[in-house]
């Protein structure tokens, strides 16, 4: 019985030593997150803008005194952020104090 207990303690302490050695000398894997390129979003906004422009003249979007160019930029940004599932119905200007 004593022999089993001693062997069990040896296994436990050898495991702790092995874990300590691996943590000290083996480098941890570095995970690099891929980021979406910022330049590509500008190109997509320009490509979407002509398709959105007819909706502006049809009166589909109520804007708060913005130019057509600003309204197209807002609509294309919403379209990109929602991956085509979002729709701009009304644009209101907020007044901050």
Secondary structure, 3 states (H helix, E strand, C coil): CHHHHHHHHHHHHHHHHHHHHHHHHCCCCCCCCCCCCHHHHHHHHHHHHHHHHHHHHCCCCECCCCCHHHHHHHHHHHHHHCCCCCCCCECCCCCCC
